[in-house]
Amino acid sequence: MDSRKPLDARAFSLMLVLTALWGFQQVAIKLAAPDVSLVMQAALRTFLAAGLLLAWARWRGIALFSRDGTLAAGLGAGLLFGGEFVFVYAGLEHTAASRMVVFIYLAPIVTALGVHWLVPGEHLSRTQWAGVLLAFGGVALAFGEGFLAARGATLLGDLFGVVAAVLWGLTTVLIRASRLGHASAEKTLFYQLGVSAPLLLAASLAMGERGVVDLTPFALASLAYQGAIVAFASYLAWFWLLTRYLAGRLAVFSFMTPLFGVLAGVAVLGEPLRPAFAGAALLVGAGIVLVNRR
């Protein structure tokens, strides 16, 4: 019998921490961009996180290579995970970041649809679906000004954003609906990192990126944050949550990530805070509350 449950105070608190970490990552990527190309950043942080995960599993005595019937699903999840980042970063060459954010955050809707259809016990009511759409509306409002002010041809980049969102959503659905849903968080994450690291490196080379231009202190600090804090620690916590709580309700919490990204940009980069942000935050918060009503 599946023991996954609705979100409690521990899950709420942990998801707030995780989305804040993921939101600040957007600033870390921007800080390192002049020194390390975008997809190369994703590749390097993934290799770093994979090394840390191997060390962690060895220290804790966690088996990562035992046969448990998860290989096919794990390889599939790793390909989806790596493909998501390839499409995100490639798409940024053809569309504005604000437009990309709106398209990427179709992913929680894809996740909610997937688990609703494929996973018993994860059906959402009409009120909860209203909450999902309300939260997405908050993200659209937060980035609406930049989204509407498109210049030039953005269709290709926008399409890449939609593809990335579908891949992200399908990754979560696959993990939840397959044997990975009962594997350890460490093994699930290892599949993601082990498959996506060489994929991202190959994509960076194929795209003709500059790669590593200069390993400045900013670049090293950014890569350490992205690899150790985000790709290792926070993703491990995320997959741990997926083994204990309802995936659709967890996914809706990810709508907080771009809002934390905005706040991090204001605090660290001095970016302006738009008047619509308060309304956007209220919409996202209201949507999360509706989805998680008992």
Long-range contacts (C-beta under 8 A, 24 or more apart in sequence): 2-120, 2-121, 3-244, 4-121, 4-243, 4-244, 4-245, 4-246, 4-247, 5-244, 5-245, 5-246, 6-245, 6-246, 6-249, 6-292, 6-294, 7-245, 7-246, 7-249, 7-250, 7-253, 7-292, 11-241, 11-244, 11-245, 11-250, 14-237, 14-241, 15-241, 15-250, 15-253, 15-256, 16-253, 16-256, 18-234, 18-237, 18-238, 19-253, 19-254, 19-256, 19-257, 19-260, 20-256, 20-260, 21-229, 21-230, 21-234, 22-230, 22-234, 22-254, 22-257, 22-260, 22-261, 23-256, 23-257, 23-258, 23-259, 23-260, 23-261, 23-262, 23-263, 23-264, 24-225, 24-260, 24-261, 24-264, 24-268, 25-225, 25-226, 25-230, 25-261, 26-258, 26-261, 26-264, 26-265, 27-261, 27-264, 27-265, 27-268, 27-269, 28-221, 28-222, 28-225, 28-226, 29-222, 29-226, 30-265, 30-269, 31-218, 31-219, 31-222, 31-268, 32-218, 32-219, 32-222, 32-223, 34-213, 35-212, 35-213, 35-214, 35-215, 35-216, 35-218, 35-219, 36-211, 36-212, 36-213, 36-215, 36-219, 36-222, 36-223, 37-204, 37-209, 37-210, 37-211, 37-212, 37-213, 38-89, 38-92, 38-209, 39-85, 39-86, 39-89, 39-90, 39-200, 39-203, 39-204, 39-207, 39-209, 40-201, 40-204, 40-209, 40-210, 40-211, 40-212, 41-222, 41-223, 41-226, 42-85, 42-89, 42-200, 42-204, 43-197, 43-200, 43-201, 43-203, 43-204, 44-212, 44-223, 44-227, 45-223, 45-226, 45-227, 45-230, 45-231, 46-193, 46-196, 46-197, 46-200, 46-227, 46-231, 47-197, 47-201, 47-227, 48-223, 48-224, 48-226, 48-227, 48-228, 48-231, 48-232, 49-193, 49-227, 49-228, 49-230, 49-231, 49-232, 49-235, 50-190, 50-193, 50-194, 50-197, 52-227, 52-228, 52-232, 53-186, 53-189, 53-190, 53-193, 53-232, 53-236, 54-190, 56-186, 56-232, 56-236, 57-186, 57-190, 60-186, 62-184, 62-186, 62-187, 63-187, 64-186, 64-187, 64-190, 68-179, 68-183, 68-187, 69-179, 70-178, 70-179, 70-180, 70-183, 70-187, 70-191, 73-174, 73-175, 73-178, 73-179, 73-180, 74-180, 74-183, 74-187, 74-188, 74-190, 74-191, 74-195, 75-191, 75-195, 76-174, 77-171, 77-174, 77-175, 77-178, 77-180, 77-188, 77-191, 77-192, 77-195, 78-191, 78-192, 78-193, 78-194, 78-195, 78-196, 78-199, 79-195, 79-196, 79-199, 80-167, 80-168, 80-170, 80-171, 80-174, 81-167, 81-171, 81-192, 81-195, 81-196, 82-195, 82-196, 82-197, 82-199, 82-200, 82-203, 83-164, 83-167, 83-199, 84-164, 84-167, 84-168, 84-171, 85-164, 85-196, 85-200, 86-199, 86-200, 86-203, 87-160, 87-161, 87-163, 87-164, 87-167, 88-160, 88-161, 88-164, 90-160, 90-203, 90-207, 91-156, 91-157, 91-158, 91-159, 91-160, 91-161, 91-164, 92-157, 93-157, 94-153, 94-154, 94-156, 94-157, 94-160, 95-150, 95-154, 95-156, 95-157, 95-158, 95-160, 95-161, 96-146, 96-147, 96-149, 96-150, 96-151, 96-154, 96-157, 97-146, 98-143, 98-145, 98-146, 98-147, 99-143, 99-146, 99-147, 99-150, 99-154, 99-157, 99-158, 99-161, 100-157, 100-158, 100-161, 101-139, 101-143, 101-258, 101-261, 102-139, 102-140, 102-143, 102-147, 102-161, 103-158, 103-161, 103-162, 103-164, 103-165, 104-161, 104-164, 104-165, 104-168, 105-136, 105-139, 105-165, 105-254, 105-255, 105-258, 106-136, 106-162, 106-165, 106-166, 106-169, 107-164, 107-165, 107-166, 107-168, 107-169, 107-172, 107-251, 107-254, 108-132, 108-135, 108-136, 108-169, 108-251, 108-252, 108-254, 108-255, 109-133, 109-136, 109-169, 110-165, 110-166, 110-168, 110-169, 110-170, 110-173, 111-168, 111-169, 111-172, 111-173, 111-247, 111-248, 111-251, 112-248, 112-251, 112-252, 113-169, 114-169, 114-170, 114-172, 114-173, 114-176, 114-177, 115-172, 115-173, 115-176, 115-177, 115-246, 115-247, 115-248, 116-248, 118-173, 118-177, 119-173, 119-176, 119-177, 119-247, 121-246, 122-176, 122-246, 122-247, 122-248, 124-248, 124-291, 127-290, 127-293, 128-248, 128-290, 128-291, 128-293, 130-287, 130-290, 131-252, 131-286, 131-287, 131-288, 131-289, 131-290, 131-291, 131-292, 131-293, 132-252, 132-287, 132-291, 133-287, 134-283, 134-284, 134-286, 134-287, 134-290, 135-252, 135-255, 135-283, 135-284, 135-286, 135-287, 135-288, 135-291, 136-255, 136-287, 137-283, 137-287, 138-255, 138-259, 138-279, 138-280, 138-281, 138-282, 138-283, 138-284, 138-285, 138-286, 138-287, 139-255, 139-258, 139-259, 139-280, 139-284, 141-276, 141-279, 141-280, 141-283, 142-258, 142-259, 142-262, 142-274, 142-276, 142-277, 142-280, 142-281, 143-258, 144-276, 145-274, 145-276, 169-251, 172-242, 172-247, 172-251, 173-247, 175-239, 175-242, 175-247, 176-242, 176-247, 181-242, 181-243, 182-243, 184-243, 185-236, 185-237, 185-239, 185-240, 185-242, 185-243, 186-236, 188-239, 188-242, 189-232, 189-235, 189-236, 189-239, 192-235, 193-231, 248-291, 249-291, 249-292, 252-287, 252-288, 252-291, 252-292, 253-288, 255-284, 255-287, 255-288, 256-284, 256-288, 259-284
